[in-house]
Amino acid sequence: MLALASPALAISVAGMCLIVIARYFATSGLFAWAARRIRPEVYAPSDPKKAARLSRQVRREIGWSITAALFYGVPAGVTAHLWLNHGMTRIYIDPHAMPLWWMPVSVFLYLFIHDAWFYWTHRAMHHWPWLFRKAHAVHHESRPPTAWAAMAFHPWESLSAAWLVPALAFLIPIHAGGLMLVLLVMTFFGVTNHMGWEIFPRRWVEGWFGRHIISASHHHLHHSQYLSNYGLYFRFWDRLCGTDKGLSDELLRPRERQR
């Protein structure tokens, strides 16, 4: 055990924390920049009071997100160290180490398990008032959220989820490229679901894609009504458990005008 607690471990943890922070600023920053150009009424309001309120909200979102990035970076750094230096995970490099069909299956399993964990913990934080006040209320201070709110979590909420994907790396075999894809999907949904406007065409959102996959129109309703639409990637759990309240007309209407 002493061999595991080495300078290499500290470097791995510090490096991963920096990577998570850099990924956050790169992705949220890119989408926020695009949003200012495409939807200035949302991200650059002309009303000075609204602009000042939005500026304070974004600063708060960034502050909480940097804190959350540290909580996510620590288990990720430990896992990366144990994989690269001790071979203790189920992450593999050789694409032939497992059947090729396992690559997409493993990616789906990681996303499905993460989505299930997110749904039930997210729902618990809304249905237990003390848990909402202690943890999840921080995320809902953003009304409406922006692209910078993707990781705006209280430390208690970060602790509830930051360990999950690293833990799966010890249990379910996955190619390193597949794991990168999982992280990319996590980042994309985390940012775009909080955009405050719908990036997908209305025909997608109201078609097969939107009936099964969560987008901003679905998650935005959660931020306005709270006790519904708890999922992250898929609408499966919301539909199964009767918590799916549909899509936000507020976000779909602007898309209609743009067609």
ChimeraX attribute file (.defattr): number of C-alpha atoms within 10 A of each C-alpha:
attribute: neighborCount
match mode: 1-to-1
recipient: residues
	/A:1	5
	/A:2	5
	/A:3	7
	/A:4	13
	/A:5	10
	/A:6	12
	/A:7	10
	/A:8	13
	/A:9	19
	/A:10	15
	/A:11	14
	/A:12	22
	/A:13	23
	/A:14	16
	/A:15	16
	/A:16	24
	/A:17	24
	/A:18	16
	/A:19	16
	/A:20	20
	/A:21	19
	/A:22	14
	/A:23	15
	/A:24	22
	/A:25	17
	/A:26	12
	/A:27	20
	/A:28	26
	/A:29	15
	/A:30	12
	/A:31	19
	/A:32	21
	/A:33	15
	/A:34	13
	/A:35	21
	/A:36	14
	/A:37	12
	/A:38	13
	/A:39	16
	/A:40	13
	/A:41	13
	/A:42	18
	/A:43	22
	/A:44	17
	/A:45	15
	/A:46	11
	/A:47	9
	/A:48	10
	/A:49	10
	/A:50	14
	/A:51	16
	/A:52	13
	/A:53	10
	/A:54	21
	/A:55	14
	/A:56	11
	/A:57	20
	/A:58	19
	/A:59	13
	/A:60	17
	/A:61	24
	/A:62	20
	/A:63	16
	/A:64	21
	/A:65	25
	/A:66	21
	/A:67	18
	/A:68	24
	/A:69	25
	/A:70	22
	/A:71	21
	/A:72	26
	/A:73	23
	/A:74	22
	/A:75	21
	/A:76	25
	/A:77	22
	/A:78	21
	/A:79	27
	/A:80	22
	/A:81	23
	/A:82	17
	/A:83	17
	/A:84	12
	/A:85	12
	/A:86	11
	/A:87	13
	/A:88	14
	/A:89	21
	/A:90	15
	/A:91	23
	/A:92	19
	/A:93	12
	/A:94	9
	/A:95	14
	/A:96	9
	/A:97	11
	/A:98	14
	/A:99	8
	/A:100	11
	/A:101	8
	/A:102	15
	/A:103	18
	/A:104	13
	/A:105	13
	/A:106	18
	/A:107	22
	/A:108	14
	/A:109	15
	/A:110	21
	/A:111	20
	/A:112	16
	/A:113	14
	/A:114	20
	/A:115	20
	/A:116	19
	/A:117	17
	/A:118	19
	/A:119	22
	/A:120	14
	/A:121	15
	/A:122	19
	/A:123	20
	/A:124	15
	/A:125	19
	/A:126	19
	/A:127	13
	/A:128	10
	/A:129	13
	/A:130	12
	/A:131	15
	/A:132	19
	/A:133	12
	/A:134	14
	/A:135	20
	/A:136	23
	/A:137	18
	/A:138	18
	/A:139	21
	/A:140	18
	/A:141	15
	/A:142	19
	/A:143	13
	/A:144	17
	/A:145	24
	/A:146	25
	/A:147	27
	/A:148	29
	/A:149	29
	/A:150	26
	/A:151	25
	/A:152	27
	/A:153	24
	/A:154	18
	/A:155	21
	/A:156	14
	/A:157	23
	/A:158	21
	/A:159	15
	/A:160	14
	/A:161	16
	/A:162	20
	/A:163	17
	/A:164	18
	/A:165	21
	/A:166	19
	/A:167	14
	/A:168	18
	/A:169	23
	/A:170	16
	/A:171	12
	/A:172	14
	/A:173	20
	/A:174	28
	/A:175	24
	/A:176	17
	/A:177	15
	/A:178	22
	/A:179	20
	/A:180	13
	/A:181	14
	/A:182	20
	/A:183	15
	/A:184	14
	/A:185	15
	/A:186	17
	/A:187	17
	/A:188	15
	/A:189	17
	/A:190	22
	/A:191	24
	/A:192	27
	/A:193	25
	/A:194	25
	/A:195	28
	/A:196	23
	/A:197	27
	/A:198	23
	/A:199	18
	/A:200	16
	/A:201	14
	/A:202	19
	/A:203	12
	/A:204	12
	/A:205	22
	/A:206	15
	/A:207	11
	/A:208	10
	/A:209	14
	/A:210	20
	/A:211	18
	/A:212	15
	/A:213	16
	/A:214	23
	/A:215	27
	/A:216	25
	/A:217	28
	/A:218	28
	/A:219	25
	/A:220	26
	/A:221	22
	/A:222	21
	/A:223	21
	/A:224	13
	/A:225	10
	/A:226	15
	/A:227	15
	/A:228	20
	/A:229	27
	/A:230	29
	/A:231	27
	/A:232	25
	/A:233	23
	/A:234	21
	/A:235	23
	/A:236	18
	/A:237	18
	/A:238	19
	/A:239	16
	/A:240	9
	/A:241	8
	/A:242	10
	/A:243	16
	/A:244	20
	/A:245	15
	/A:246	19
	/A:247	22
	/A:248	18
	/A:249	13
	/A:250	14
	/A:251	19
	/A:252	20
	/A:253	13
	/A:254	14
	/A:255	17
	/A:256	11
	/A:257	7
	/A:258	8
	/A:259	7
